[in-house]
Amino acid sequence: MASYQGQYLYMALTLVAALIFIAWAGHRYVGQTTEKQIARIASRTTAQEHAARLQQQLQDLEQGLGQQIIEPGSVPEPELKKMLAQLDARFRVLAQDLDEQDTDQDVLQGFISSTDLSAFRYEAMSFLHISRNNMLRFPSSYIMRAYMQPRSRAIKDTLDNLIYQTPEATQENSFSHLAYQARHTWQQLLSEFRLLVANRFSVFSDTPQDGMASRTYNVQLYLEQMRAILKKLEHTSPPENSLPLPEGNWQHLYQNIDQWEKHYGDLVSSLNSDNWRQDLYMFKASLQPKIKTMKASLASLQNRLGAQASRDITELTDSTSRLSQAILVMAIVGALLIISAYYYLKFRVIKPMSDTAHALRQEASGDSQVVIPIPKLKETRDLVEAFGEMRRQVIKREQRLDHLAHHDPLTRLPNRLLFKDRLEHALQIAARHNTMISCLFLDLDNFKQINDTLGHLAGDELLIAVAHRLKKVIRGSDTIARLGGDEFAILLEDIHEKAFARNISRKILEALQEPYIINNQEFHITASVGIATAPFDDNQSDDLLRDADAAMYEAKRRGKNNFQFFTGDLLHKANQQLDLEQRLRKAVQNNEFLYHYQPIISTSNGQLIAVEALMRWQPEDGDIVYPDTFIEPLKNLSLELRRKLGDHLFQQVNQVQSAALQQHGIPLRVAMNLSCTVLRDPTRHRDMINSIARLEFPSLINLEITEDTLMEDLANARALLGELRQLGIPLALDDFGTGQSSLNHLRSFPFDSIKIDREFVRNISTEPEDAILVQAIVQLAHSFNMKVVAEGVETETQKRYLMDIDCDYLQGFLISKPLPEQQLLELLATYSNSGN
């Protein structure tokens, strides 16, 4: 009995030991397996997040490249390069995640290779290079510039020689008549050719091919007419009193026309090819398909990783279930000891793992507030702690993203969103405790000039230095924010009088006046500050910020480098400005704007050689309003209204030119002013060029740009003026001597003439210095082969002096005041009848 009892005890002890061993081994196995499976799930979740971000970066890059095609230069090149670098870095992170985890080969099938990404990056950089260079973007531009323009110029010069070497055309002088006809036909041919090129760029219609076919037919027709006229001209004898024609004149002319026609055929072939625009062709044929392929690959990868993660969770749940069943069977067989062991495993192993798996499912479904229980088992506890550390890192990343969303990335200051939130909170506290707050709106003076001179990187350094100085001036409890560009806002809380805001503003201006050292150069900058105080001015955040902004503009108006408090008068002015803008919108809709034309005469023969178009506003119920009142508010109108106004004004120019030619036989040249908004907006560039091209006489348009407008954006000005010069449109530098342009700018820009400002002309008869300066300007312009127009000529003394110093053209009230269209046509009749 004792032996049986011993054997039973031995067997029981052996069974208990075996069960304990099995339970311990199962516990160890399940713990390690679960840890690996959860780590695998977390790794695949991280890989999914990286793939999603990489896919979003591809989407942003595709939009940026597409925007570069629609509006070249609208997306800065450094930004696109930064996006490519971020794309490459994110790809490496994702590839490393996939290498570190146990990922099936079918999941990685079709994934992006580093070679494919390098090839895509190289093509994207090539695309950026092409999009910045018009000669690379449009292959046809090289044909026009290198081959066709020299031939066209030679043909025009030859025809001009034929005209100038013979007397004026009469009924008896058929040779002169044919020469004029040949030149007119050639000008019409060039106009049709320009329209052909413009139609290729979808300027005139939604179906440019139809317009191109029509213009191609017209060009060919004019070529045939040109040859027919030249044949007649070659067999027509010139008048006896004409100069002898140069030898080989006809052969040279025919050769240039043949060569022009040959290159014209090459250009038409280029325009009709698929790669007529190289950047668009490259984007559609290569970049966009590759982006779509990579996005599809990433989407497929996310799906496969998600499917694997779901399978891993299912396997984890199944393993837990199987282990629970096995322990239950062993507990029944092992009686109380097995039951004890079962409960031990149930509450120490299985339940913590089940709770952990359930928490993981909730986390995977998007519940970021789930609480994962801390088990007592060391292995499971280590796993949960590791997962908790991962969650804390994710929360930190979210906090960093939240910081970026509410702070300026350059200066690390709060941005507009955070500033408005703090301003609203401060207004609530001030209302509750009956205290005051002040809102300061600060704008740097002439910051754009420094930005254009030194570049954007130096401009960024200057903004960082300004932010650093502002932090030193204000209290720790106050808030300073960068609203955008060179605009800053400062919130002064818990103040008891306006004098505090005045003192802070004075300290700010003094601090900013200290010199800045950037790129080993010393610079000085000032600021204009507007101050609004609650509750005296306004008690709403948007209104208070608006009031401070209005006060800042008043500080600008008063000479800059000062501060101004908001007053009711400023609000009245703002309301008047708003009312004026509303009236201007209606005026544009009702076509109330018109041109008056001021004649410009030649000093050599007194002939009227051009008129300047000056805008006027004629309200239906009022007197004429001059540009000083409405020109600045017009810039705030929508692009659609400004296009409508431009089309209406160009129609008036076309109308007066047609009337001058039909009624008096005078090809009237019209000088028009180029607005600064045209320089800043690429869309306005194209609108203006299209409007000129649609005119009946585009070659009779002169464009004038002031020195100040030129200096606002030198890069865009150089591109636009170069394009206008290629179209054969004469350019004039207006108000010369009053702006900031240098002699280098005068030499490097394609100006045909300059206009001396009336301020210099007014005193030439009384101020010797002004007289000497005007004479020097005339000599300087002539040395650059430019013509000179003197504005504001009002006395005979001024006129005689300007003629004595060889000034080319005169404009002013002595010649004529600006005239409406009908009065101008009457004046042209007097010139036509007098033979001038």
SEDO-915102 format. One record per residue (C-alpha): x, y, z; residue in one letter. Coordinates in steps of 0.2 Angstrom, whole numbers, padded with zeros to 4 digits, always signed. Layout:
% SEDO-915102
XYZA...
This chain:
% SEDO-915102
+0000+0000+0000M+0014+0011+0005A+0023+0007-0012S+0007+0011-0021Y+0005+0026-0012Q+0023+0030-0015G+0021+0026-0034Q+0005+0036-0034Y+0013+0050-0026L+0028+0048-0037Y+0017+0047-0052M+0007+0062-0046A+0022+0071-0042L+0029+0066-0059T+0012+0071-0068L+0012+0087-0058V+0030+0091-0063A+0026+0086-0081A+0011+0097-0081L+0020+0111-0073I+0034+0109-0085F+0022+0108-0100I+0013+0124-0093A+0029+0133-0090W+0036+0128-0108A+0019+0133-0115G+0019+0149-0106H+0037+0153-0112R+0033+0148-0130Y+0017+0158-0131V+0025+0173-0123G+0040+0173-0136Q+0028+0169-0150T+0016+0182-0145T+0030+0195-0143E+0037+0191-0161K+0019+0192-0168Q+0015+0209-0160I+0032+0216-0165A+0029+0210-0183R+0011+0218-0182I+0019+0235-0176A+0033+0234-0189S+0020+0231-0203R+0009+0245-0196T+0024+0257-0197T+0028+0252-0214A+0010+0255-0220Q+0012+0273-0212E+0028+0276-0222H+0020+0269-0238A+0005+0281-0236A+0016+0296-0233R+0027+0292-0247L+0011+0290-0258Q+0005+0307-0252Q+0023+0315-0256Q+0021+0308-0274L+0004+0316-0275Q+0011+0333-0269D+0026+0331-0281L+0014+0327-0296E+0004+0342-0292Q+0019+0353-0291G+0026+0347-0307L+0009+0349-0315G+0008+0367-0308Q+0025+0370-0315Q+0018+0366-0333I+0003+0377-0331I+0012+0392-0323E+0031+0390-0325P+0040+0397-0310G+0025+0397-0299S+0032+0383-0288V+0050+0388-0283P+0064+0376-0289E+0071+0374-0271P+0054+0368-0265E+0053+0355-0279L+0070+0349-0275K+0066+0348-0257K+0051+0337-0261M+0062+0325-0272L+0075+0324-0257A+0061+0320-0245Q+0054+0307-0257L+0071+0298-0258D+0073+0299-0239A+0056+0292-0236R+0059+0278-0249F+0075+0273-0239R+0066+0272-0223V+0052+0261-0230L+0065+0250-0238A+0074+0248-0222Q+0057+0244-0213D+0054+0230-0226L+0071+0223-0224D+0070+0222-0205E+0054+0213-0204Q+0049+0195-0210D+0040+0200-0225T+0035+0187-0238D+0042+0189-0256Q+0025+0190-0264D+0022+0206-0253V+0038+0214-0260L+0034+0209-0278Q+0033+0224-0289G+0040+0236-0276F+0049+0252-0282I+0068+0249-0284S+0081+0261-0280S+0086+0261-0298T+0069+0266-0304D+0068+0280-0291L+0085+0287-0296S+0080+0287-0314A+0064+0296-0309F+0073+0309-0299R+0085+0312-0314Y+0071+0314-0326E+0062+0326-0314A+0078+0337-0312M+0079+0337-0331S+0061+0342-0332F+0064+0357-0320L+0079+0362-0331H+0068+0362-0347I+0054+0371-0339S+0065+0386-0334R+0072+0388-0351N+0059+0394-0365N+0072+0388-0378M+0071+0371-0371L+0053+0371-0368R+0048+0376-0385F+0060+0369-0399P+0051+0380-0411S+0058+0396-0402S+0076+0392-0408Y+0070+0391-0426I+0062+0408-0425M+0076+0416-0416R+0091+0408-0425A+0085+0407-0443Y+0068+0416-0446M+0071+0433-0438Q+0087+0437-0447P+0079+0433-0464R+0063+0443-0459S+0074+0458-0454R+0084+0457-0470A+0068+0456-0480I+0061+0471-0471K+0077+0481-0473D+0078+0478-0492T+0060+0483-0494L+0063+0499-0484D+0078+0503-0495N+0067+0501-0510L+0055+0513-0503I+0067+0526-0497Y+0077+0526-0513Q+0062+0531-0523T+0050+0546-0522P+0034+0545-0513E+0020+0534-0521A+0009+0543-0534T-0003+0537-0547Q+0010+0539-0560E+0024+0531-0549N+0019+0513-0550S+0036+0507-0544F+0034+0516-0527S+0016+0510-0525H+0022+0492-0528L+0036+0494-0515A+0024+0500-0502Y+0012+0486-0506Q+0026+0473-0505A+0031+0479-0487R+0013+0480-0482H+0010+0462-0488T+0026+0456-0479W+0020+0464-0463Q+0003+0456-0464Q+0012+0439-0467L+0022+0441-0451L+0006+0445-0442S-0002+0429-0448E+0014+0420-0443F+0013+0427-0426R-0005+0422-0424L+0000+0404-0431L+0012+0403-0417V+0000+0410-0404A-0013+0397-0409N-0001+0383-0406R-0001+0389-0388F-0021+0389-0387S-0022+0407-0387V-0037+0410-0398F-0047+0395-0397S-0050+0378-0388D-0045+0370-0405T-0028+0377-0409P-0026+0365-0424Q-0040+0373-0433D-0033+0391-0430G-0016+0384-0436M-0023+0377-0452A-0031+0394-0456S-0015+0404-0452R-0004+0392-0462T-0016+0394-0477Y-0015+0413-0475N+0004+0413-0473V+0006+0403-0489Q-0007+0415-0498L+0004+0430-0493Y+0020+0422-0499L+0012+0419-0516E+0006+0437-0516Q+0023+0443-0510M+0032+0434-0524R+0019+0440-0537A+0022+0458-0531I+0040+0457-0532L+0040+0450-0550K+0030+0465-0555K+0041+0476-0545L+0057+0469-0553E+0050+0472-0571H+0044+0490-0566T+0056+0504-0569S+0060+0515-0555P+0057+0534-0557P+0070+0544-0565E+0074+0555-0550N+0076+0539-0538S+0093+0533-0532L+0101+0518-0541P+0096+0502-0534L+0110+0491-0526P+0117+0477-0537E+0110+0460-0533G+0096+0468-0523N+0083+0456-0531W+0093+0440-0530Q+0097+0444-0511H+0078+0447-0508L+0072+0431-0516Y+0085+0421-0507Q+0080+0428-0490N+0062+0424-0494I+0066+0406-0500D+0076+0403-0484Q+0063+0411-0473W+0050+0399-0481E+0061+0384-0479K+0063+0388-0460H+0045+0392-0459Y+0041+0374-0465G+0053+0367-0452D+0044+0377-0438L+0027+0371-0444V+0033+0353-0443S+0040+0357-0425S+0023+0364-0419L+0013+0350-0426N+0024+0337-0418S+0020+0328-0401D+0035+0337-0392N+0031+0354-0398W+0032+0358-0380R+0046+0348-0372Q+0041+0350-0354D+0023+0344-0357L+0028+0330-0368Y+0041+0324-0355M+0028+0326-0341F+0014+0316-0350K+0026+0303-0358A+0037+0299-0344S+0035+0307-0327L+0017+0305-0325Q+0016+0287-0330P+0031+0283-0318K+0022+0293-0304I+0006+0283-0307K+0016+0266-0307T+0025+0271-0290M+0008+0276-0282K+0000+0260-0288A+0015+0250-0281S+0013+0258-0264L-0005+0256-0264A-0003+0237-0268S+0011+0236-0254L-0001+0244-0241Q-0015+0232-0245N-0003+0217-0244R+0005+0223-0228L-0013+0226-0221G-0018+0208-0226A-0002+0201-0218Q-0006+0211-0202A-0023+0204-0201S-0017+0186-0204R-0004+0189-0190D-0018+0195-0178I-0029+0180-0182T-0014+0168-0179E-0011+0177-0163L-0029+0174-0158T-0030+0156-0164D-0014+0152-0154S-0021+0159-0138T-0037+0149-0141S-0028+0133-0144R-0017+0135-0129L-0033+0139-0118S-0041+0122-0124Q-0025+0112-0120A-0024+0119-0103I-0042+0115-0100L-0040+0097-0105V-0024+0096-0094M-0034+0104-0079A-0048+0090-0081I-0035+0076-0081V-0024+0084-0067G-0039+0087-0055A-0036+0100-0042L-0017+0103-0046L-0021+0104-0065I-0035+0116-0061I-0024+0127-0050S-0011+0127-0064A-0025+0131-0077Y-0031+0146-0066Y-0013+0151-0064Y-0011+0151-0083L-0028+0158-0086K-0025+0174-0075F-0006+0176-0077R-0004+0172-0096V-0020+0170-0106I-0030+0185-0100K-0016+0197-0101P-0012+0191-0119M-0031+0192-0123S-0032+0209-0116D-0016+0214-0125T-0023+0207-0142A-0040+0216-0139H-0031+0232-0136A-0020+0230-0151L-0036+0227-0162R-0044+0243-0155Q-0027+0253-0158E-0027+0246-0176A-0045+0252-0178S-0040+0270-0174G-0044+0271-0156D-0029+0281-0149S-0036+0282-0131Q-0036+0264-0128V-0028+0258-0111V-0017+0243-0112I-0017+0233-0096P+0000+0230-0087I+0001+0211-0085P+0012+0203-0071K+0021+0191-0082L+0038+0199-0086K+0039+0194-0104E+0021+0200-0108T+0024+0216-0097R+0040+0219-0107D+0031+0218-0123L+0017+0229-0117V+0030+0242-0111E+0039+0241-0128A+0022+0244-0137F+0018+0258-0125G+0035+0266-0129E+0030+0265-0148M+0014+0274-0144R+0023+0288-0134R+0034+0290-0149Q+0019+0292-0161V+0011+0304-0149I+0028+0314-0149K+0028+0315-0168R+0009+0320-0167E+0014+0334-0155Q+0028+0340-0167R+0016+0340-0181L+0004+0350-0171D+0018+0362-0167H+0022+0364-0185L+0004+0368-0189A+0004+0382-0176H+0021+0389-0178H+0031+0398-0192D+0045+0385-0198P+0057+0399-0202L+0057+0410-0186T+0049+0397-0174R+0037+0410-0169L+0018+0407-0168P+0009+0408-0185N-0007+0417-0189R-0018+0402-0183L-0010+0402-0166L-0010+0421-0164F-0028+0422-0167K-0032+0409-0154D-0021+0418-0141R-0029+0434-0146L-0047+0428-0144E-0042+0420-0127H-0034+0437-0121A-0049+0446-0126L-0060+0435-0116Q-0049+0437-0100I-0048+0456-0103A-0067+0457-0104A-0068+0446-0088R-0056+0456-0078H-0059+0473-0086N-0041+0476-0092T-0034+0481-0109M-0024+0473-0122I-0015+0480-0137S-0012+0472-0154C+0003+0478-0164L+0004+0475-0183F+0022+0477-0190L+0028+0477-0208D+0046+0479-0213L+0049+0494-0225D+0057+0490-0242N+0060+0472-0237F+0057+0467-0255K+0072+0477-0262Q+0084+0468-0250I+0076+0451-0255N+0078+0455-0273D+0096+0461-0270T+0103+0447-0259L+0091+0433-0263G+0078+0424-0253H+0091+0415-0242L+0098+0431-0236A+0080+0438-0234G+0076+0423-0223D+0092+0427-0212E+0085+0444-0210L+0068+0439-0205L+0076+0427-0192I+0087+0442-0185A+0071+0453-0184V+0062+0440-0174A+0076+0438-0162H+0076+0456-0159R+0058+0457-0157L+0058+0444-0144K+0071+0454-0133K+0059+0469-0133V+0043+0461-0128I+0039+0453-0111R+0039+0434-0108G+0020+0435-0106S+0017+0443-0123D+0015+0434-0140T+0024+0438-0156I+0019+0430-0172A+0024+0430-0190R+0009+0431-0201L+0018+0429-0217G+0031+0437-0228G+0038+0452-0218D+0022+0454-0208E+0023+0452-0189F+0009+0454-0175A+0012+0457-0157I+0000+0454-0143L+0002+0464-0127L-0009+0457-0113E-0014+0465-0096D-0009+0483-0099I-0017+0498-0090H-0014+0512-0103E-0010+0515-0121K+0007+0523-0116A+0013+0505-0113F+0010+0500-0132A+0018+0517-0137R+0034+0513-0127N+0035+0495-0134I+0033+0502-0152S+0046+0515-0149R+0058+0501-0142K+0054+0490-0157I+0058+0503-0170L+0074+0508-0161E+0079+0489-0160A+0076+0486-0178L+0086+0501-0184Q+0102+0494-0178E+0113+0488-0193P+0112+0469-0199Y+0127+0460-0205I+0122+0448-0219I+0135+0440-0231N+0148+0451-0224N+0137+0466-0229Q+0129+0479-0217E+0111+0483-0220F+0099+0494-0212H+0080+0491-0211I+0065+0500-0203T+0047+0495-0200A+0030+0503-0199S+0019+0498-0184V+0000+0500-0182G-0008+0499-0164I-0026+0494-0160A-0032+0493-0142T-0046+0483-0134A-0059+0487-0129P-0058+0505-0135F-0056+0501-0154D-0064+0483-0156D-0067+0468-0145N-0067+0455-0159Q-0050+0447-0164S-0053+0449-0183D-0058+0467-0181D-0044+0471-0169L-0031+0464-0181L-0039+0473-0196R-0039+0489-0186D-0020+0487-0182A-0017+0483-0200D-0026+0499-0206A-0015+0509-0193A+0000+0501-0200M-0004+0507-0218Y-0007+0524-0211E+0011+0523-0204A+0017+0518-0221K+0008+0533-0229R+0016+0545-0216R+0034+0541-0222G+0037+0524-0214K+0048+0520-0199N+0035+0526-0186N+0020+0519-0177F+0002+0525-0177Q-0013+0521-0166F-0030+0516-0174F-0043+0530-0175T-0061+0531-0181G-0054+0541-0196D-0044+0526-0202L-0060+0516-0201L-0069+0529-0211H-0055+0529-0224K-0056+0510-0225A-0074+0511-0228N-0072+0524-0241Q-0059+0513-0249Q-0071+0498-0249L-0085+0509-0256D-0073+0515-0270L-0068+0497-0274E-0087+0492-0275Q-0090+0507-0287R-0075+0502-0297L-0082+0484-0299R-0098+0492-0306K-0088+0504-0317A-0078+0489-0325V-0095+0480-0328Q-0103+0495-0336N-0087+0499-0347N-0085+0517-0339E-0066+0517-0341F-0059+0525-0357L-0043+0532-0364Y-0038+0550-0368H-0024+0552-0380Y-0010+0565-0378Q+0000+0568-0394P+0019+0566-0396I+0028+0576-0410I+0045+0575-0418S+0057+0590-0415T+0064+0587-0432S+0048+0591-0443N+0034+0594-0430G+0025+0578-0436Q+0014+0569-0424L+0022+0553-0422I+0012+0544-0408A+0000+0547-0394V+0000+0541-0376E-0015+0532-0370A-0020+0539-0353L-0034+0530-0343M-0049+0540-0337R-0065+0535-0327W-0081+0543-0333Q-0095+0538-0321P-0113+0539-0328E-0118+0552-0315D-0102+0562-0312G-0087+0571-0319D-0071+0563-0326I-0060+0555-0313V-0041+0554-0315Y-0030+0539-0312P-0023+0546-0295D-0040+0542-0287T-0043+0524-0294F-0027+0516-0301I-0021+0508-0284E-0039+0501-0280P-0040+0494-0297L-0026+0482-0293K-0037+0474-0279N-0050+0469-0292L-0052+0450-0297S-0042+0443-0311L-0058+0441-0321E-0063+0460-0319L-0045+0466-0324R-0046+0455-0339R-0063+0463-0344K-0055+0480-0341L-0040+0476-0352G-0050+0469-0366D-0061+0485-0366H-0047+0497-0366L-0038+0487-0380F-0054+0488-0390Q-0054+0507-0389Q-0036+0507-0395V-0040+0496-0410N-0055+0507-0413Q-0045+0524-0414V-0031+0516-0424Q-0043+0509-0437S-0052+0526-0438A-0036+0536-0440A-0031+0525-0454L-0048+0524-0463Q-0052+0542-0461Q-0035+0551-0463H-0023+0537-0469G-0012+0539-0454I-0005+0524-0446P-0007+0530-0428L+0006+0523-0415R-0001+0522-0397V+0010+0521-0382A+0002+0512-0367M+0008+0510-0349N+0014+0493-0342L+0007+0490-0325S+0017+0482-0311C+0003+0469-0308T+0008+0462-0326V+0026+0459-0320L+0020+0450-0304R+0007+0438-0312D+0012+0426-0326P-0006+0425-0331T-0007+0444-0334R+0009+0442-0345H+0000+0431-0356R-0016+0440-0356D-0008+0456-0361M+0002+0448-0375I-0013+0440-0382N-0023+0456-0382S-0009+0465-0392I-0009+0450-0404A-0028+0452-0407R-0026+0470-0412L-0028+0475-0430E-0011+0484-0429F-0001+0476-0416P+0015+0483-0423S+0009+0501-0419L+0009+0498-0400I+0022+0505-0389N+0024+0499-0371L+0030+0511-0357E+0036+0505-0340I+0041+0516-0326T+0058+0515-0316E+0049+0510-0300D+0039+0497-0309T+0054+0490-0316L+0063+0489-0300M+0049+0479-0291E+0053+0463-0300D+0069+0463-0310L+0068+0445-0315A+0050+0445-0321N+0053+0461-0330A+0068+0455-0339R+0058+0439-0345A+0043+0449-0350L+0052+0463-0359L+0063+0451-0368G+0047+0442-0374E+0039+0458-0380L+0055+0463-0389R+0055+0447-0398Q+0037+0451-0404L+0044+0468-0411G+0035+0479-0399I+0045+0495-0395P+0048+0498-0376L+0051+0514-0367A+0057+0518-0350L+0045+0531-0342D+0049+0544-0329D+0067+0542-0331F+0077+0550-0317G+0064+0549-0303T+0066+0530-0299G+0080+0519-0293Q+0086+0511-0309S+0105+0511-0312S+0114+0514-0329L+0117+0495-0329N+0099+0492-0330H+0097+0505-0344L+0110+0495-0353R+0104+0478-0350S+0086+0480-0354F+0080+0481-0372P+0073+0499-0372F+0071+0509-0388D+0068+0525-0379S+0067+0534-0363I+0055+0548-0357K+0062+0562-0346I+0050+0565-0331D+0041+0582-0331R+0049+0587-0315E+0066+0589-0324F+0058+0598-0339V+0048+0610-0328R+0063+0620-0322N+0075+0619-0337I+0072+0638-0341S+0075+0643-0323T+0087+0630-0315E+0104+0628-0324P+0106+0611-0314E+0090+0604-0321D+0095+0610-0339A+0112+0602-0338I+0104+0586-0331L+0092+0585-0345V+0105+0588-0358Q+0116+0574-0350A+0101+0562-0351I+0098+0566-0369V+0117+0563-0373Q+0117+0547-0362L+0102+0540-0371A+0109+0544-0389H+0125+0535-0384S+0114+0519-0381F+0105+0522-0398N+0089+0526-0389M+0077+0540-0393K+0072+0553-0380V+0054+0560-0376V+0052+0575-0365A+0036+0575-0355E+0027+0591-0348G+0033+0603-0361V+0022+0618-0357E+0032+0634-0363T+0040+0639-0379E+0056+0642-0370T+0056+0624-0364Q+0052+0618-0382K+0067+0628-0390R+0079+0622-0377Y+0074+0604-0380L+0076+0606-0398M+0093+0614-0396D+0100+0599-0387I+0093+0587-0400D+0079+0580-0389C+0069+0568-0402D+0051+0570-0396Y+0040+0582-0386L+0024+0579-0376Q+0015+0591-0365G+0001+0604-0364F+0010+0616-0376L+0008+0603-0389I-0009+0597-0384S-0018+0591-0368K-0025+0573-0368P-0039+0572-0380L-0055+0560-0381P-0056+0550-0397E-0066+0561-0407Q-0056+0577-0403Q-0040+0567-0407L-0047+0562-0424L-0051+0580-0428E-0033+0585-0423L-0027+0571-0435L-0037+0579-0449A-0027+0595-0447T-0011+0586-0448Y-0017+0576-0463S-0023+0592-0472N-0007+0602-0469S+0003+0587-0475G+0012+0585-0459N
